[in-house]
Amino acid sequence: MPTPSPDACYVPYDDSLEVKHPDEEKTSAELTAVMRRISETINDRSRNAFRSVHAKSHALLKAQMKVLNDIPAYLRQGIFQPGQDYPVIMRFSTNPGDILADSISSPRGLGVKVIGVGGEMVPNHTGQMTQDFVLVNAKAFGAPDAAGFLKIAQLLEQHVADSVGLKQFVSTSTRVLENALEAFGGESDALRAFGHPETNILGESFYSQAPIRYGRYIAKVGIEPGSENLKQLTGKHVEHLGKRYSGLRDEAEKFFETQTAEWNLCVQLCTDLERMPIEDASVKWPEDLSPYVPVARIIAGPQNAYSPERRIYVDEKLSFSPWHCLAAHRPLGNIMRARFEAYKMSSRFRHSANGREMIEPKSIDELPN
């Protein structure tokens, strides 16, 4: 009997695998409206429009992504061709839509913009040369679909005008509860979401949470520490973070004064649509069925990780969206479809309110050094 090819166990991509939810358009419109109101509230208070989520950045890096030469044939999809080398912009951030002290901890994010890619883009990105990956430091989303995400957004809207003191109390209290739970051998994703430990953001691993097309297949994407100096920062407590408004930025700036960082960009291919669903983003795909496999290396050398000029360019002019992509890597599932209009609205509102030009880079040379 002939031996099956190594890729025989992976679910092949097909347009029919996505299934629209009842009232999906209505839910997406309501979600976009809530995100708009959050942005307007913050703009009224701060006299500056920020991203609806992940407003505060902590490191803005120039890096290089090198696709591994020895990846097997079935992983050579889209931009991931052996020997390909791309410049990238990396933006590390935290979740809230307003700018808060780092002691008010929350989920952490990483936006990666790959520049100079070629190939067929999704219709909204025609004519561009970028591929974005929008990631968070958790392997699954906090809600199964846009309807669940809408409830979370509505709760955030109710508390967006809360005092900084109240937000500090909630963050500290949930962090204490999570630490106590871990002391007895347990953990809580919900508590971690509202009270992230005071650790170095450079040691985090980040994931797409929802799937994307991976050429002939379907995958979730992850970026994990690759170099030893980053691994040493994983879970490492940042001293006096509660007394430093931007302690995470301070740590990143200090690190990149002299050091080089390397991350592994990994993909987890879908092998079972029942246990690894496309339409339910809250499900962690079992890694015993399909592990995260490195396909590229991202390298960032010593640099000014947060110059004023770079902050204006990345935070004020750029946008990161999973829908900035090749057709070969387009987002999949209900959560990703809902993000399309919400992200587009957030970007347009922010650029218009601040009087900033909306830019999609053609060259890494556009990024200030």
N, C-alpha and C positions, 0 to 999 in steps of 0.2 A: 504494500500500500504506500503511495507517495506521501512524503512528509508535508503537512500543511505549511504554507508560508508564515513567517513570524507575525504578519499583520492580520492573519485570518480571524483572530478573536476580537478585533476592534470593530465597533459599529460604524458602518459607512455613512457618511453624511448624505442626507436627502432633504429637499425642501419640505416634504410631507411630515417630517419629524416634529415640526413646530405646530402646536394646536392653539388657536386663539381662545381666550377665556370669554365667558359670557360678560357682556357690558365692558369689555376691555377698553374700548375707546373712551367711554365715559369715565372709568376709573383713572385712566392715564391723564385725562383732561383735569380731573379734580386734583390729582397729585401735582400736576404742573401749576395749577392755581395756588395750592398751598405753598409750594416752594417759592412762588412769586411773592406771596404775601410775607413770607419769612424774610426774603431779601429786602422788600420794601420797608419792613419794620426796622431791620438793622441799619439800612441806609438812612432812615429818618433819625435814628439815634446817633449814629457815628458820622453822619454826613459823608459817607463813602460806601459804595456798593461793593460787597464781597461775594465770593461764591456762595451759593445756597447751602452747600456742605463743603467741608474741608477748606474753610476760609484761611486758616493760619498755616503758613508754611514754616518749615524749620531748616531745610537744606535745599538748595537749588544747584544741582550739579551738572557739569559737562562730563560725559562719559563716552565710552566706546563699547558697542556690542559686537562680539565676535561669535559667529555661528561655529559650533564645534565641527571639526573635520571628519570625525569618526562616527557621526550619528547614522543609524541604519536607514535604509532606503525609505521605509514607511514613515519615518519622522521628517523626511525632507519635503516639507509642505510650505507653500506660501513664501514668506521671507526667510524661512529657515533652510537655506541651502548651504552645504558645506563650503567654507571659505569666505562666505559673505561677511562683510564688515561694515557696520553702520554707526554713525555718531548718534548719541541719544541725549535727551534732557531728562533729568530725574527731579521730581518735586515731592519731597517728604512733607506730610501734613497731618493735622488732627481733624476730627470729624465735625465739630460744630460750625455753624454758618456765621459765627461772629468771632472776634479776636479776643481770646481769654488767656489768663495766666496759665502756664504749663502745669501748675499745681492742680488745676481743674482738668483732670485727666479724662480721656475718652478714646474711642477707637482711633487707630492711626492708619494713614493711607500713603500710597505711593503712586504717583502718576509718571508714566514713562512715555516719552515721545520719541519714536524712532524716525530719523530723518533720512531722506534720500532713497526711499523705497520705490520700486516700480511695479507695474502690474495693474490689473483692473480694480478700481476702487468701487465701494458702494456708491449708489447714485448721489447721496448728499455730499460726498467727498471727492467727486470727480475733479480732476485737474490738480489735485494736491499730491504731495510726495511724503506723507507722514503716516505712521501707524502708531496709534496710542494703545497702551495697556493701563487700565485704571484698576488699582488693586487695594485691598484692605488687609489688615493683619488678622484675618480669620478665614477659615476654609469654606465656610458656608454663610449665607446671608441671614439676617435676623428675621426675615419673613419669607414665606413660601412664594408669594407672588405680589403683584402691584397692589391688590386690595389690602393685604397685610401691611405693605410698605406705607400705604396711604394712612392707615391708623397710627403708625409710628410718626409719620410726618405731622399729622394733626396734633399729636401729643407734643411734639417739638414746638409747633406753632403756639400752643397754649402757654408754653414756658419760655418762649424766646425773649420776652421782656422781663423775665425774672431778674432780680438783683444778682450781682456777681457773688455776693455773700451766700445767697441761697444755693447757687450752682456749686460753690466751693463746698458747702455742707453736704450736698448730695454726693459729690465726687468723693470726698474724704470718707463719708459713712460707708458707701458701697465698697470702697477699697479696703476698709477695715474688715467688713463682713467677708469679702472674698479671701483676704489673708487668713482669717479665722477658719473659713471652710477648708482652705488648702492645708492648714495645719492638721486637720483631721482626715486628710486623704481625699477630699472632694474638690470639686470645682464648679463654677457657674459661668457659662458664657454670658448670661444676662447681666450678672454683676460686673464681670470684666468690661462689658460694653460701657457701663456708666462709671467705672472706677478703675481704670487701667493702672497697673503698678507703675511706680516712678522709675522706669527703666530707660536705657538709652535707645532711642528710636533707630539708630544705625544697626542694632543687633536684631531687629525684627525680621520676620518673614511675611511676605505679602502675597495675597491670592485674589484671583478674579471673582471668586465666589460663585458666579454664574458662568455657564459655558459659552464658548465661542466655536465657530467653525475652525477646524484645523485642516484646511485643504480637503482631502478625501475623508476626513474623520471629524470627530467632535472632541473638544478638550476643555479642561480648566487650566489656567496658567498660574504659575507661582514664581516668585523671585525670592531666593533664600541666600543667606550669607554663605560665601564660598571661601574667602580668605580667612586665615586664622585670627587676624586682628578683629574682624567683624564677629566671628563666632565667640570671641572672648567678651563681646559686648552684649550677647544674647542673655536677657534676664538680669543684666548688671544694673544695680541700683545707682541712680544719679544723686549724688549728695546735694543736699540743700535745694532740691528742685522747688520745694514749696516756697522758698524765699527768693527765687529768681523768676522774673516774669517770662523770660524766653530762655530758660535753661537748656532746652533741647537744641535750640539754635546754637547756643554758646558751646555745647559739647561737640556739635558737628563742625563748627568753625575751627575749634581747637584741633580736632582729629585731622582735618584736611589741610592744616598748615604744613604737615610733614608726611602724612601717610597716604598710601594707596589702598583702595578698597576693591574687592571683587565679589560679585554676586553670581549665582547660578540662575539662569532663566530656565524653568522646568515646565513640562506639560504632563498632564494626566489624561490619557486617552480613555474615552468611554468604551466599556466592554459589555454593559448590561443596562438597558434602558429602564428596567424596573428598579434596580438598586442605585442607578446613577441617572436620575431623571433630568430631562431638559427643562421642563416647565416648573419644577419646584426647586428654587434656589436655596432653600433652607436645609437641604439634604447634603451632608458631607459624603462625597463619593468614597467608598471603601478603598483604602490603599492596598489591601490584600488582593483586591481584584485588579487594580491597576495603579502602580506607584507613580509618583512624580519623577520624571526622567529629565535630566539636564539636556538641553539642546543648544544653549548659547551661554557665553560668559560676558558679563558686564563689568567693565573696569573703569574706575574713576581715580585719577591721580591727584596729587596735591594741588589745591586751588583755593581761591576765596569762595567759600561755600555759600556766602550770603551777602554779596555786595549790594549797595543801594541801587545801582544800575541794573543788576541782575534781578533784583526783587521787582522793580518796575516792569521789566520786560516779561518775566515769567508770570508774576502774580496779577499784573494789570492788563497785559496785552494778549497772553496766550490762553487757550482753552484746552482742557483735556477731556476727551469723551471716548467711550468704547466704540462710538460710531464714527470716529476718525480712523478709517481702516480699509484694508484691502477686502475685496469680496471673499477672498480665501480665508479671512479671519473675522468675518462679520459676527456680531453678537447674536446669541440664541436665547430664546425663552421669554416668558412674560415680563420678568423684571427688566431684562435688557430692552425689550420693546418699549416699556414705559419710560425708560431713561432717555429715549431718543428725543422726545419733545421737552422733557424736563431739563436736560442738559443744554439744549439749544436755547430755551427760554432764559436760563440762568446766565449764559454767556452773553446773550444780546442785551439783557437788562443791565448787567454789570458794565459792559463796555459803553453802552449809551449813557447811563447815569454818571459815569466817571469821565466821559468825553475822551475815551481811549480808542485808538485804532485796534481793530480785531486782526490779529496776525496768525497765519499758519506758515511756519518757516520753510524755506526752500534749502537753507544751508545752516550748518551749525555755527558758521561765522557770524550769524546774526545775534547769537547769544553773547551779551557783554562778558568780558573777562574780568 
